[in-house]
Amino acid sequence: MGPDGHTCSLFPGHALLAETERVVSFLNDSPKPPPSRITLTLPVVNNARCVIFVVTGASKAVPAAKALDLNKSADDDDMPPAGKVRPTRGELHWFVDEAAAAEYRAQQPAK
């Protein structure tokens, strides 16, 4: 997951997030280099048997907290692309270091 919450070259606010017909697509206007990329589409990722995210660093703390908030719909406007990954029949695993988990921990109720 990138610091903006992107995954698989699926970027926040990009039209490819709404692609439902193609298995693989392309973009020539990536907000991060390189500008031209190919990517699996979100429906394909959500049909995977197993999806694994490895997230490290403080720069990813806010998008990680948003993506991990399962009380919010994947369709929420502020949900980062990584949070839209919710396999329909598969497993989803997140490996998050302490720095990247800081905001998630902050939103959890005290015990």
C-alpha positions as CSV (number, residue, x, y, z in Angstrom):
1,M,0.0,0.0,0.0
2,G,1.3,3.4,-0.9
3,P,1.2,6.5,1.3
4,D,-1.9,7.6,-0.5
5,G,-3.6,4.3,0.1
6,H,-3.2,3.0,-3.4
7,T,-2.7,-0.6,-4.3
8,C,-2.1,-2.4,-7.6
9,S,-1.8,0.9,-9.4
10,L,-5.4,1.7,-8.3
11,F,-5.1,5.3,-7.0
12,P,-7.5,7.4,-4.9
13,G,-10.1,9.2,-7.1
14,H,-9.0,7.5,-10.3
15,A,-11.5,6.2,-12.8
16,L,-10.0,2.7,-12.8
17,L,-11.6,2.2,-9.3
18,A,-15.0,2.0,-11.1
19,E,-13.8,-0.5,-13.8
20,T,-16.0,-3.6,-13.6
21,E,-15.7,-5.2,-17.1
22,R,-12.0,-5.7,-17.6
23,V,-9.7,-8.1,-15.8
24,V,-6.6,-6.0,-16.5
25,S,-6.5,-2.4,-17.4
26,F,-4.0,0.4,-18.0
27,L,-3.4,4.0,-17.1
28,N,-1.3,6.7,-18.7
29,D,-1.9,9.3,-16.0
30,S,-0.6,7.8,-12.9
31,P,-0.2,10.4,-10.1
32,K,3.1,8.6,-9.2
33,P,5.9,7.7,-11.5
34,P,5.9,5.9,-13.8
35,P,2.9,7.5,-15.5
36,S,2.0,4.5,-17.7
37,R,1.1,1.3,-15.8
38,I,-1.0,-1.8,-16.1
39,T,-3.0,-3.2,-13.2
40,L,-5.5,-5.8,-12.1
41,T,-8.9,-4.3,-11.6
42,L,-10.7,-4.2,-8.2
43,P,-13.2,-7.0,-9.0
44,V,-10.3,-9.3,-9.9
45,V,-8.5,-8.5,-6.7
46,N,-11.7,-9.0,-4.7
47,N,-12.1,-12.5,-6.2
48,A,-8.6,-13.6,-5.2
49,R,-8.2,-16.6,-2.9
50,C,-5.8,-14.7,-0.7
51,V,-4.8,-11.0,-0.5
52,I,-1.9,-9.9,1.7
53,F,-0.9,-6.3,2.5
54,V,2.5,-5.4,4.0
55,V,2.4,-1.8,5.3
56,T,5.4,-0.1,6.9
57,G,6.2,3.4,8.0
58,A,4.5,6.4,9.5
59,S,3.7,7.9,6.1
60,K,1.1,5.2,5.7
61,A,-0.5,5.5,9.2
62,V,-3.6,7.5,8.2
63,P,-4.5,5.6,5.0
64,A,-3.9,2.3,6.9
65,A,-6.3,3.3,9.6
66,K,-8.9,4.2,7.1
67,A,-8.4,1.0,5.1
68,L,-8.7,-1.1,8.3
69,D,-11.9,0.5,9.4
70,L,-14.3,-2.3,8.7
71,N,-17.2,-0.3,10.2
72,K,-17.0,1.8,7.0
73,S,-18.2,0.7,3.6
74,A,-15.7,0.0,0.9
75,D,-17.8,2.5,-1.2
76,D,-17.3,5.4,1.2
77,D,-15.8,8.4,-0.6
78,D,-12.8,8.7,1.8
79,M,-12.0,4.9,1.7
80,P,-8.6,4.5,0.1
81,P,-8.2,1.9,-2.7
82,A,-6.5,-0.6,-0.3
83,G,-9.7,-0.4,1.9
84,K,-11.8,-1.3,-1.1
85,V,-10.0,-4.7,-1.2
86,R,-12.4,-7.0,0.6
87,P,-12.2,-10.5,-1.0
88,T,-15.7,-12.0,-1.5
89,R,-14.6,-15.6,-0.9
90,G,-10.9,-15.4,0.0
91,E,-8.8,-14.3,2.9
92,L,-7.4,-10.9,3.6
93,H,-4.3,-10.4,5.8
94,W,-2.6,-7.2,6.9
95,F,0.9,-7.1,8.2
96,V,1.4,-3.6,9.6
97,D,4.4,-2.3,11.5
98,E,4.1,-0.2,14.7
99,A,4.6,3.1,12.8
100,A,2.0,2.4,10.2
101,A,-0.5,1.1,12.9
102,A,-0.2,4.3,15.0
103,E,-3.4,5.9,13.8
104,Y,-5.3,2.7,13.9
105,R,-4.4,2.2,17.5
106,A,-5.3,5.8,18.3
107,Q,-8.9,5.2,17.0
108,Q,-9.4,2.1,19.1
109,P,-11.3,2.5,22.5
110,A,-9.2,2.3,25.6
111,K,-9.4,-1.0,27.5
